[in-house]
Amino acid sequence: MNTGPVIEVTAVSKDYHGLRPLRIEKLTLEERDLVAILGLDQPMAETLVNLVTGATLPDRGEVTLFGRPTTAINDSTEWLSVVDRFGIVSERAVLLDALSVIQNLAIPFTLDIDPLPGDVRERAVLLAREGGLPEIDWLRSVSELEAGGRIRIRLARALALDPNVLLLEHANAGLPADAATVLGADVRRIASNRGCALVALTAAPEFAVAVSPRVLLLDAASGRLSERRRNWSLFRRGE
């Protein structure tokens, strides 16, 4: 059983064909830690998520997951066993628009979704409730939902396999500030209740403060992460 950090990123650089490589000088996440990171745009956030799940390797530096460097992952079977420990909330997570909310939430458990087995439906319903999806939406097709509903489906589905770490990749994108703040508070409560760690990558200070008690700001040039605790109003005016 791993007793060290669940994620450790050290002196990492990764070229993603942006203006400069993604650089992270040091990021350590212990079990149950919650952290929000500001200063990464969408392509940078995607690159970091890929690095911390072992989907890609750094050009320089080291990423360690659950006590093991990602360079030591030998094959796809081993990698999938690592990825299953993460719940990723991202627009890149495909939703099946023609299917209902409950059917989409059942997919992590079965592909036999019409009709849904009773036990699988119960599990999907529990996820829908935990993710904050109102019962009136459960049987609606995903195509009928607005951005907030789609985000909450992705959140609920990310919880399906009881992850050790939740990764939010600009999860609040497209939401008005008040809805994003509510989402952040809900995610923070869920992570705390489940006892899982959380990394939220966002461009919105209000969401960052809602989702985590610890907020870091990335200096893209150096890769340093500095803690932000005060003067949020000043920071927002500079956004």
Backbone torsions as a table, in degrees:
resi	resn	phi	psi	omega
1	MET	NA	130.1	-178.9
2	ASN	-71.9	130.7	178.2
3	THR	-116.6	-1.9	178.7
4	GLY	-93.4	-163.0	178.9
5	PRO	-60.2	146.1	175.2
6	VAL	-80.0	-31.4	174.5
7	ILE	-135.6	134.7	174.1
8	GLU	-139.5	117.4	-180.0
9	VAL	-114.1	123.8	-174.1
10	THR	-131.6	119.1	174.2
11	ALA	51.0	44.7	-174.7
12	VAL	-89.8	139.4	171.3
13	SER	-135.5	135.9	179.4
14	LYS	-143.3	121.0	177.1
15	ASP	-78.6	122.0	177.8
16	TYR	-121.6	20.3	178.4
17	HIS	67.8	30.4	172.2
18	GLY	-94.8	-167.0	179.5
19	LEU	-63.4	-33.9	176.6
20	ARG	-146.7	160.7	177.2
21	PRO	-63.4	155.7	168.5
22	LEU	-71.7	126.9	177.7
23	ARG	-123.6	133.6	172.9
24	ILE	-131.5	113.5	-178.5
25	GLU	-70.1	-48.2	-179.0
26	LYS	-160.3	128.0	173.9
27	LEU	-143.2	123.3	178.7
28	THR	-126.3	130.3	179.7
29	LEU	-125.2	117.4	176.5
30	GLU	-89.9	169.2	175.2
31	GLU	-56.5	135.2	177.4
32	ARG	73.3	-0.7	176.5
33	ASP	-66.9	143.1	173.5
34	LEU	-120.5	129.1	179.1
35	VAL	-145.6	138.5	172.1
36	ALA	-113.0	141.7	-178.1
37	ILE	-124.6	124.6	175.4
38	LEU	-102.0	153.9	173.8
39	GLY	107.0	3.5	176.5
40	LEU	-110.9	123.4	174.0
41	ASP	-77.3	-178.9	-173.2
42	GLN	-59.2	-48.9	179.3
43	PRO	-63.0	-37.1	177.6
44	MET	-65.8	-41.7	179.7
45	ALA	-63.3	-43.3	177.8
46	GLU	-60.3	-42.1	179.3
47	THR	-62.9	-43.2	180.0
48	LEU	-65.6	-41.9	177.4
49	VAL	-60.1	-43.2	178.5
50	ASN	-62.8	-36.7	178.7
51	LEU	-68.1	-45.1	-173.9
52	VAL	-81.6	-3.0	171.0
53	THR	-107.5	2.1	179.1
54	GLY	77.5	8.5	179.3
55	ALA	-68.5	-31.2	173.0
56	THR	-133.2	159.5	179.7
57	LEU	-104.9	148.3	178.3
58	PRO	-69.3	152.3	172.1
59	ASP	-71.8	-35.2	176.4
60	ARG	-140.5	158.0	177.4
61	GLY	84.8	-168.3	-173.9
62	GLU	-141.9	139.5	171.6
63	VAL	-116.8	124.3	179.3
64	THR	-115.6	129.6	179.4
65	LEU	-118.0	121.6	177.7
66	PHE	52.4	40.4	175.2
67	GLY	85.7	5.7	-176.9
68	ARG	-132.3	131.2	178.9
69	PRO	-66.4	145.5	-179.4
70	THR	-64.8	-23.5	177.3
71	THR	-67.2	-14.9	-179.7
72	ALA	-91.3	-1.6	177.0
73	ILE	-75.4	119.5	-166.9
74	ASN	-91.4	-30.7	-175.4
75	ASP	-153.2	176.4	-175.2
76	SER	-65.8	-33.7	179.0
77	THR	-63.7	-44.6	178.7
78	GLU	-65.5	-40.5	180.0
79	TRP	-64.2	-42.3	-180.0
80	LEU	-62.3	-34.2	178.7
81	SER	-67.4	-29.0	175.6
82	VAL	-75.4	-47.0	-177.4
83	VAL	-60.4	-33.5	179.5
84	ASP	-62.8	-14.5	179.2
85	ARG	-88.0	-1.1	178.1
86	PHE	-112.8	141.6	168.2
87	GLY	-112.0	117.1	-172.0
88	ILE	-109.1	123.2	177.2
89	VAL	-105.7	106.8	-172.6
90	SER	-154.8	149.6	173.8
91	GLU	-62.9	-18.3	178.2
92	ARG	-72.6	-16.3	177.4
93	ALA	-74.3	116.8	-171.9
94	VAL	-72.8	131.9	170.9
95	LEU	-108.4	144.2	178.6
96	LEU	-94.9	100.7	-169.7
97	ASP	-61.8	-30.6	-176.6
98	ALA	-78.3	-15.2	-178.6
99	LEU	-93.3	161.6	179.9
100	SER	-75.4	168.0	175.8
101	VAL	-56.3	-48.8	-177.5
102	ILE	-64.2	-39.2	177.8
103	GLN	-63.6	-41.2	177.3
104	ASN	-62.1	-37.4	-179.2
105	LEU	-76.9	-16.1	178.2
106	ALA	-84.4	-18.6	-173.0
107	ILE	-58.8	-34.7	176.4
108	PRO	-62.5	-18.1	-175.7
109	PHE	-103.2	-28.9	-175.4
110	THR	-163.4	154.2	170.9
111	LEU	-99.7	-0.8	178.0
112	ASP	-90.1	86.5	-169.5
113	ILE	-112.6	2.2	-178.9
114	ASP	-142.3	94.5	-0.8
115	PRO	-82.8	164.6	178.0
116	LEU	-78.2	134.0	170.6
117	PRO	-58.4	145.7	-174.3
118	GLY	-57.5	-42.9	-178.1
119	ASP	-67.9	-34.7	178.4
120	VAL	-69.4	-40.2	178.5
121	ARG	-61.3	-40.6	178.7
122	GLU	-60.6	-40.5	179.3
123	ARG	-67.5	-39.2	178.8
124	ALA	-65.7	-38.8	178.8
125	VAL	-64.0	-41.6	177.9
126	LEU	-61.1	-40.0	177.4
127	LEU	-65.2	-41.9	179.8
128	ALA	-60.3	-43.5	179.3
129	ARG	-65.0	-45.0	-178.1
130	GLU	-64.3	-36.3	-179.6
131	GLY	-78.6	-4.2	176.9
132	GLY	82.0	26.0	177.9
133	LEU	-89.5	122.1	-178.0
134	PRO	-66.5	146.3	-176.2
135	GLU	-57.7	-30.7	-179.0
136	ILE	-62.3	-20.4	-178.7
137	ASP	-94.6	-9.9	-169.6
138	TRP	-60.0	-36.8	-177.4
139	LEU	-98.0	1.6	176.2
140	ARG	-77.4	151.0	174.5
141	SER	-71.9	150.9	-178.3
142	VAL	-60.8	-32.2	-178.8
143	SER	-61.4	-20.3	-179.0
144	GLU	-84.6	-11.0	-172.7
145	LEU	-88.8	149.7	174.0
146	GLU	-82.8	179.9	-173.7
147	ALA	-55.8	-41.6	-177.6
148	GLY	-61.8	-40.4	178.5
149	GLY	-66.8	-39.4	179.9
150	ARG	-66.8	-38.8	177.2
151	ILE	-62.6	-41.7	-178.0
152	ARG	-70.9	-28.6	172.3
153	ILE	-64.0	-44.9	179.6
154	ARG	-63.3	-38.7	176.3
155	LEU	-62.5	-49.6	-178.2
156	ALA	-61.2	-41.7	-179.0
157	ARG	-69.3	-30.8	177.3
158	ALA	-64.9	-20.7	-179.1
159	LEU	-88.6	-7.7	-167.7
160	ALA	-58.6	-39.5	-174.8
161	LEU	-99.7	22.8	177.1
162	ASP	52.4	64.1	-174.6
163	PRO	-69.0	154.2	171.8
164	ASN	-79.6	-27.5	-177.0
165	VAL	-136.6	131.9	170.4
166	LEU	-98.2	130.0	176.9
167	LEU	-116.0	121.8	178.6
168	LEU	-109.3	117.4	-176.8
169	GLU	-106.5	89.9	-176.4
170	HIS	50.6	46.7	-175.3
171	ALA	-64.1	-24.3	-177.4
172	ASN	-90.0	1.5	-177.6
173	ALA	-58.1	132.7	179.2
174	GLY	89.4	-3.8	179.3
175	LEU	-98.6	143.4	170.7
176	PRO	-65.6	159.9	-172.1
177	ALA	-56.7	-41.0	-177.1
178	ASP	-67.7	-41.3	178.7
179	ALA	-67.1	-37.0	178.6
180	ALA	-64.9	-39.0	178.8
181	THR	-64.8	-42.3	177.0
182	VAL	-62.7	-44.1	178.0
183	LEU	-59.7	-45.3	180.0
184	GLY	-59.0	-44.5	179.4
185	ALA	-64.5	-38.1	178.5
186	ASP	-65.2	-43.2	-179.9
187	VAL	-64.5	-41.2	178.9
188	ARG	-61.4	-42.8	178.7
189	ARG	-64.2	-44.0	-179.6
190	ILE	-60.9	-47.8	-179.2
191	ALA	-62.1	-42.0	179.4
192	SER	-64.9	-43.3	179.5
193	ASN	-63.6	-38.3	-178.3
194	ARG	-81.8	-18.9	-177.7
195	GLY	74.5	25.5	178.7
196	CYS	-101.3	157.0	176.5
197	ALA	-78.0	163.4	-175.4
198	LEU	-145.4	133.6	168.5
199	VAL	-126.0	117.9	179.6
200	ALA	-112.3	117.6	177.2
201	LEU	-99.5	121.5	-172.4
202	THR	-152.8	160.5	174.4
203	ALA	-104.0	-0.5	-172.9
204	ALA	-108.9	111.8	178.7
205	PRO	-57.0	-38.3	-178.4
206	GLU	-62.4	-42.3	177.6
207	PHE	-65.6	-42.4	-179.6
208	ALA	-57.2	-46.9	-179.1
209	VAL	-65.5	-35.4	-179.2
210	ALA	-71.2	-36.3	-172.1
211	VAL	-86.5	-20.1	-174.6
212	SER	-151.6	143.9	174.1
213	PRO	-75.5	-13.0	-178.2
214	ARG	-119.2	119.9	-178.5
215	VAL	-122.3	127.2	180.0
216	LEU	-114.8	147.5	177.0
217	LEU	-116.4	125.7	179.8
218	LEU	-86.2	128.8	166.9
219	ASP	-91.0	106.4	-170.8
220	ALA	-62.9	-30.8	-177.2
221	ALA	-69.8	-42.2	-176.0
222	SER	-98.8	-23.6	-175.3
223	GLY	85.8	4.9	-179.6
224	ARG	-77.2	141.9	175.0
225	LEU	-109.9	119.8	-179.4
226	SER	-115.4	145.8	-177.3
227	GLU	-78.8	135.7	178.2
228	ARG	-112.8	119.8	-177.8
229	ARG	-124.7	-25.9	-174.7
230	ARG	-131.7	174.5	174.5
231	ASN	59.1	39.6	178.6
232	TRP	-65.7	-32.3	179.5
233	SER	-64.7	-39.5	176.9
234	LEU	-65.3	-40.1	179.8
235	PHE	-64.1	-40.8	-178.4
236	ARG	-64.5	-38.0	-179.0
237	ARG	-65.7	-23.5	179.7
238	GLY	-88.1	-3.6	-177.6
239	GLU	-70.9	NA	NA
